[in-house]
Structures are given as structure tokens and as C-alpha cells.
């Protein structure tokens, strides 16, 4: 009888073991006792898998909470969210960008009261970073990472041309001269270009020149693409393509895959891009590369873009404590997981993590450039019109990139159309 009872006890131990203890000695709750919250985000299959690992780590630390995932590709995610907002069934915690599109509809939880309730210190984020999540004076989140741009450069091609590597404070004139020296046409007619960039990132040059996009970034009445400093920045990019001829064609540069292949294959010597390229470049045995600062316009300090997507909380969540705990985890422990020891795809927005040895130290490339350029970042206009204006402006600005119009001519045609966006 005793043997039979021992067998039953052993079986019960095996069956109940998964529910007995979580890490750190915390007692795990049963499914009936656990609070279930939903985390919404977009992403590729590999990003989804990474997020699931992060959710599992959160659940291990918080055994009384279960995380469900609402995920979709970028192109479908926001459409799905709109449907969920309409039916009041949105995820408790959401990865979101374009905050100014959603905050006016009262679907996002204001964060300052939660910061006070849960004693969250926002001083790890600059005011510029927080501006991207501020609408009408109210804060709705913090950025997870920054879309900080840098110049990747092929060290072997610099060495071959007898050029010094870029200095931290190089100017746009020095940059152009370097790009020209690296542009080369071989005996077979094949061309190597000095530089490539995504024409859709034209606003980076505007920020580099500390130029305006609206007359007032918060409450605009007019688009400011015709400001002299803004026109100077747009002309600079157009001249790289059409006057100096140091870049591939507009069509080639618009294709991310082609840009990356050209740089990795030695057909482009310098590339403007963000930290997302790091894992791919590190895996290449044939590419000898490093990272340089963006060049500076005459008389202007460093300028870059700052901010990116981040986590928000649904204003109608009924599980605010659990949602907060996930939100806080995603902006602390999870950032280090995304960062992958400084060799992952992101530049953390949290300055404490950004300045950490884990991010900066012992890297085979100049990681400090990302830190410096992040601190030089300028947020994109935090108003409800910016992304619509940006989308409507692109077809007009394409005339600059293909050499059909000057910056002044293209902007002159664009301004009446873009200003109508502000009237809606």
C-alpha cells in the first residue's frame, strides 16, 4: 500500500511542478488566479520570437500575470488597432509610433499620473525624446529606442584612396570632398559611389541643419519647407545625387536591399543608416567597416533625429497595475534584452542604458558615435499633421532627387498642397 501511495505522490509532484515555484522563489499563481493582459506590437517573424522570449522573462518575474500577444506586420498592425479602438478592445500595452495621431482620440493613458503613482523616474530621457510622446502638453509614453543615423564607412576603401577616417566634427564640405575622392569609374565602366542614403530620410538633413519643417512644431499654421535653411538641406541632398554624382540613382537608393548590398559589396564607400545594420555587418567576413558621425553644416552644432517607437498603455484598460508592470519591464530590463550587449538592432533611448559599459564598451566598432549622435538628436514635429505632410511631400521632393527640379521649384509646387493638410 505504501509503495502505491508513493507512486501517486510522485505523479502528483510531476504534474504540479510547473505551477509550484517561479524564479526567485515566488509562488506561481494558477491559471484562474493569473491576470491576463495583451501586448500589441508589429514585427517580422524573428522580432515576434524575440518579443515572446521577452514576455516569457517578464512572466518569470511576474508569475501572477500572463501575457497574450496581438501582433501583425507593419502594414496591417495600425489598421487592426483602429478596429480595436473602435470596439474598445485594444491591447493593454501597445508598441506605437505616430503618437500625435492617437492621443487626441483619448485611447492612450496619460503617463505622468502613473509615473507619480509607481515612482518612475523619467530623467533618463531627454526633453527632446519625450517631445515625440507629448501631445497638447500631456505625455503618453517614452521611446524604447532611437532612430539615430550615422555614417557607416568602408575602411579598406578609405585606405586604398589614402584618406583619413572621418573626424567627429567634419563638415559637409569635407564630407563632399571625401565622397568625391571615393567615387570611381573602373576601366570596365563599373562605378563605385562615395555615398548612399535613403531619400525618404530627407528630414535627417533638415535636422542636421537645425531647420524648421513648420512655422510652429506644436501648433503649426504653415509648412516651412521654403525656409532658407530647410531649402539648403534639401538642395544639399539633391546636389549629392545630381551635381556631385557621388551617389547611386534615386531608384537604387530607395531600395533598402540594394543600398545594403552595394555597401557590403564595396560598390558604395559610405552609407547613412541606423543601428539596425549592426548585426548584419558584424556577420560579414569580407567587410572592413566602422562608424562615423554625421557631418555638420557651417556654423551649426551637430544635429540628428531622435526618438522612435515606444510603449503606451490603453486608456480603457481594466488591469492598470498589470499593464504598468509590463510597461515598466519593457522600458527597463527588456531594453537590455533588445540591445543584445550593444550588438543588437537598437540604440536605447534610456540614457542610463545608453551610457552603460554593456552598450559602449568592448565593441569592434565605434559605438560611442551612436551615443554622441543620440545626444544631438532633434525630435520630429510632435503635431497631428507631420506624418501626413511628410507623405504628401515625398512625391514633390522626388523631383529634386531625380534632377527634374531644383529644391526651390519642387517646394514651391508643394507648399499649397501641404498647407491644405493643416486646414483639415
N, C-alpha and C positions, 0 to 999 in steps of 0.2 A: 504493500500500500504506500509505504514511504517513497519507494522508487517512482511509483506512478505520480505521486504528488510533486516530487522533484522535477519530473519531466514537464508537468503542467506549468510549474513556476518558471522553468527555463523558457518555455514557449512564450509565456506572458511577458517575460523580460524582453525577449527579442521583438515582440510585437509592439511593446510600449516604448522601447528605447528611443525612437525618433522624436517622441514627444516629451521625453523626460527632462533633458537639460540642454540649454543653448550655450554658446560660448560665454566665457566669463562667469559661469556658474549661475546664470539667470534661468529661472524655470520657464520653460516654454508653455504657451497657452494652447489650449485645444482649438480646433478649427472653429468651434462655436463661440469661443471666447475672444478670438483674434479679431481686430478691427481690419477691415479690408478697404484699401484706398487704391485709386487708379492714378498711374503716372503716364502722361501723354508726351510723346516725342516723335520726331521724324528720324529717319536714318536708313542707311543701307543695311543689308543683312549682317555684315560684320559689326556695324555700330549697334544694331539691335542685340546681338550676342554680348557685346561689351556692356550694354546697359543692363542686361539680365544678370550678368555677373555682379554688377554694382548693386542691383536690387537684392540679390542674394546676400551680399555682405551687409546691407542695411538690415535685412530681416534677421540675420545672425545677431546683430547688435540690439535689435528691437523685436524680440520673439513674440510680442503681443500684436504685431502689425503684419499684415500680408499685403504685398504689392501686386496689383494686376497691371498689365501693360496695354496701353492704347497706342499703337504705332502704325505709321503709314509712310510711304515715300514722300519726299518734299512736295511733290506736285499735288498730292492728294490730302496731305495732313491738314492744311488750313481749311480746305473745303469741308472736310469731316468735322473739324472743330466748329465751324459756323453752324452746321446742322445740330451739333450737340449744344451749342449755346442757345439756339432757338428752342430746343426741347428741355433746357435746363438740366442737362445730363453730362456736362463736360467733365474731364478728369480733374481730380482734386489738386494735382500738381501738374503743371504744363511747362514743357520747354517751348519758349516762344521768342519771336522777334517781331519787329514792326509794332512795338507796344502801343504807339500812338493810334494805331488802327482799332485797338480793342478796349483800351481803358475808358474812352468816352461812353461805351455801352454798358458800363458797370458790371462787367463779367470778371474783373480781376480784383483781388483783395488788396486793399491798401496795406503796405508793409510797415510803415512807421509804428502803428499801434502794436503790431506783432513784435517788432524789434524791442519795444519797451516791455511788453509782457514777458517775453522769453529772454531778455537781456542779450540781444545780439548786437555786436559791435560792428558798425558799418564803416569804421575808419580805415579798414583795409582796402577801401575802394576810393579812388579819386572822385572829385565832384564831376569831372568830365565823364567818367564811367557811369556815374549814377544818372547823368542827364538823359542817357539813352532809355532809361526806365522811368523817367519822370514826365508826367503829363499834367498840365494845369497845376503845377506845384505839388503834386502827390506822387509818391514813389511806389512802384508796383513790382519791384524785384531788383536784382543785381545781375550783372553779366557773369556768365560762367567763365568765358574766355574772351580773348581779343583777336580781332581780325588784323592784327598788326602786320604791316607789309615790310619786307626787307629786300635787299638785292642779293640774290644768290649769284656767285661768280665762279667760273671755271679757272682754278689756279694754274692749271697746265697751260691754258691759252694765254693767260697773263704772262707767264714765264716765257713762253715762246715769243711773245711780242715784246719782251723786255720792259714790261710795265710794272710799276709798283702796285701793290694791292691797295684798294680804296682806303682812304683815311676816314676817321669818324666824322670829320667836318668838311668833306669835299663838297664843292659847289656844282650847280647844274652845268656850268661851263666846263669844269674839269670832267664831269660825267660824260658830256657830249664828246669831248676830245678823246676820252678813253674808249667810248663806243665806236668812234670813227677808226681809231687805231686797231680795234679788234675786228672790224668788218673787212672781209677779204673775199676776193673772187679768184678761184683757182684757175689753172690752165684749162681745165675741162668745163669752165663756166659755172661750176657749182659755187654757190655763195655761202659764206659764213657771216652771220649777223652779230653785231655787237650787243644787241639788247632785244628783249621781248617782254611784253606786258599784256594784260587783259584790257582791251579798250573799254570794257564795261566798268572798269575800276577808275574811270577818269576823275572821279571825285577825290581820289587819293592825291593827285597833283594839285587839285584845288586846296586841299588841306595843307599840302606841303608849302603852298604859297600864302597860307593863312587868309584865304579869300572867301567871300561870302557866297552862299547859294540862295539866300533870301534876304530881304531887307531887314527882317527880324526873324531869327531862327525859331522862336517860340510862337509868335503870333504874327505871321507874315501877311503883308498886303501885296507884295510883288516878288517875283522871281528875280534874282540878282546875277544871272549868268552873264549879263552885259557889263558887270563891274569890271574895271580895267584889270584888277588883279586876277579875277576869275578868267577873263579872256586870255591873259598872259599864260595861265596854267594850261588852258585848252590848246592854245597855239603851240606851246612847248611840246605837247604830245603829238600834235599834228606834224610839227617840223621833224620830229624823230623819224616819222614814217616817210614823209614826202620830200622834205628838203635835205635832210642829212642822210636819208636812206640807210639807217643803221638797224632797222627792224624788218622782220618779215611782213608780208601783206596783212591787211586788216582781216581777211578771211582766215588766214592761218592762225593769227594771234587770238582770234575769237574762239578757237577750238582748244580747250584745255589740254586734251590729249596730245595734240600736235605741238603745243608750246613745250610741254614737259619732255616729249620725245626729242625735240630739237635741242633742248638744253642738255639732256642726258647723253645725246649722241654727238655733242661737240659742234653742232651747227648753229648754236646760239651761245655767246660767251657770258652774258649776264641775263638774269631773269628776275622780274619783280613778282613776288608771291608771298604766301604766308607760311606759318609753321606746319601746315598740313602736308607739306612736301618732305619734311624731315625724315619720316620712316622710309620712304621710297628712296631718297638719295643715300641714306645710310646703308641700304641693302646693295647698292651698286658697287661692284669691284672696279669698274672702269672709270668712274667719275671722281676726279680730284677737285673738291669744291670747298667753299667756305661762305660765310655770310657777311654782308657789309651793310652799313647804314644807307638810308635814302639820302640823296644829295639835297643841298639846301639852295633855295632861291636867294638872290642877292639881298643882303640886309635883313633877312628873315631868320628867325630861330628854326630849329627842327620842327617839322610838322608831319603827322601821320594820321591814320584812322584809329579809333579806339572803340571798345565795346563790341558786342556781338550778341548772340542769343543768350538767353538765361532762363532761369526757372521762376515761374509765377504760381500763385495759388488761386484757385477758382473762388470767386466771391460767394458762391452759394454752397460751398462745401459744408456738410454737416459733421465733418470729422476734422475740425480745425487743428486739434492737438496732434493727431497722427500726421496730418498733412504738413504741419510745421516741422515735425521731426524729420520727415523725408526731405523737405525743402532745405533744412539746415544741413543735413548729411550731404546732399547733392552739392552744396556750396562750400563744403569743408573736406571731409575725408574722400568723397568721390572725385573731387578735382584732382587730388594727388593720384588717384587711380587712372583718370583720363590722361594725366600728364605723362605717366609711364616713365618716371625718372628723368624727365626733361627731354625724352626722345620720342614722345608721342606727337599727336597732331595739334595739340592746343598750346596757347600761351595763356596761363592763368591770369584772370583779372584780379584775383585776390593778391594784393601786394605782398602780404606776408609769405605766401607760397611762391610768388614770382621771384622774390629776393632770396629764396631759400637755397642752400647748397644743393639740395636734391634737384632743383631745376637748373642751376647755373654751373655748378662745379663738375669737373672731370668729363666734359663733353668733347668730342673730337671736332667740334666746330665752335664758332664764336657765339655762344648763347647769349652773352651779355648784350649783343646788338638788339635782341628782342626785348630785353629789359629796358634799355635806353629808349628804343623807339616806342614802346608802350607808354612810357612816361611823357613822350612828346605827342601823344595822341590827342586828337580833337574829335569830339562826338559829331555824328551826322545830325542834321536838324531834327530835333525831337518834336515835330509837329505832325498833324494828321495828313498833310499834303505831300510830304517829301517823297515817299516811295512812288506815288502816282506821278508826280512831276518827273522823277528820275526815269520812270518807264516811258513817259511821253517824250522826254528829251532825247533819248537814245537814237531814234531814227533821224532826228535832225543832226545830231553830232556825228553820226556815221558819215555825213557829207564831208566832215573835216578829215576823218581817218582815211577815206578813200581818195582824198585830194580833189574833191569836186567843188568844195567851197573853203574859204578862209573861216577862221573861228568867228570873226565878226559877222560874216554873211550868214553862217548857219545859225548863230544865236539870234540875229535879227529876225529871221523867219520863225524861230522857235518861241520867242518871248510872248507874242499874243496868244498862242495856243496854250502855253504853260500857265500864263496868268489866269486863263479861264478856269483852270483846275482849282484856283483859290476862291473862285466865286461859288462853287458848289456847296 
